[in-house]
């Protein structure tokens, strides 16, 4: 069994659309059970939320004091 990090960091602050979304969608395909994506952005990615929900992923959005956002993304368990 391969050992995978629990969290994958995507620092997409200051990247122009659609590059942050492209990076997230590419990384979703690489996620293993129990892994989380930590996405760092300088604006809230409203269009991404619907796509995540449709693909079976949950997210937690945490606004930061500097105006940026940390979004945690994980696969919704089938329980």
Secondary structure, 3 states (H helix, E strand, C coil): CCCCCCEEEEECCCCCCCHHHHHHHHHHCCCCCCCEEEEEECCCCHHHHHHHHHCCEEEEEEECCCCCEEEEEEECCCC
